[in-house]
C-alpha cells in the first residue's frame, strides 16, 4: 500500500513538473514574442517595413494568440499597400480581442478605401461603442459617410470629432473638404488654415485648401498648395489631377497635360483625370483625343455631368449635332447646366442644316 502511495506521489510530482515545464515554455515563448514585437515596432519607426513584418511573423510563430502581433503586422502590411493581408490580420486581432479599438479603426479605414462604406461605418460604430470619447473614431466615420454620399452625417461626425479634440488636425482638414463640397469656400479655408497650423504635414489639408482657393479665384495660391501636397505625397494621383486642373485654368496647357498624364499613370481609373485631360486635348484642338478621354471618363463614372457637356462641345466641333444634343440632354438630366452659348451654337448649326 505504501509503495502504491509512493508511486502515486511520484506520478503527481512528475505531472506537476511537466505542467511547470509547459508553463515555463509558454512564458518563454510569450516573452520571445514580445521581444520580436518590440523590435518590429522599432523597425517601423525607421521605415523598415519588410524587416518589421519579418519580426512580427516570428512573434506570431512564438505566440499565435498575440492580438498585438497580429495588429502590428496588419499596420505594417497596410502601410506597404497589402490591404488584403492587413485586413486578414485585423480580422484575427479582433477575433482574439473583440475590444481592440485601434484594430476596428484600421479595419474600417481599409473597408472605406475599398469602397465598402457600410462595413467601414460598422467598424467605426464598434470603435465608438468601445470608447464614445475617441475623436479619431468619429473623424474616420465621417470620411466613410462622405464616401457613401451622406454629407450631413459626415459633417455631424467631424463636428463631434473636433468637439472631443480641438487639436485633431485631420478632423479640421476633413471638415475643410466637406465644406468645400458644399460650396462653403470661406469656411473651408478657415478650417484648412487651422488644420495646417496644427500639422503642417497634413497633405489633405493642403489639397483641400488648394481646391477652395481655386474656387475663390486664387489660382497662384491654389497651385502653391497643390505643390505642397505633392511634395509630401508625390504618389497621390488626385493631387496631380487637381494641380493639372489649376494649370489649365491658368491657360498653361502643357503643364496641365504633364500633371494629368502623371495622375493617370498613378491611377488609370481616376475618371476626373480623364475628363480634365479631355479638356486639355480640346484646348489643343485635338477633338478626337478629347472625345476618347471623355469616353473613358464616362465609362468609369457615368454620372460626370460636366464630362457629358464637354464631350458634347467636342461633338459640335466635329459637326456631329445629334451626338452633341444627346450629351447636352444627359448633362441636364444629371443636374448639370450646359453653357447657354454652346446650346445657342447647337441651335444655330441645326438651323443651318434644316431644309428650307
Beta strands, then each sheet from edge to edge (+ up, - down):
end
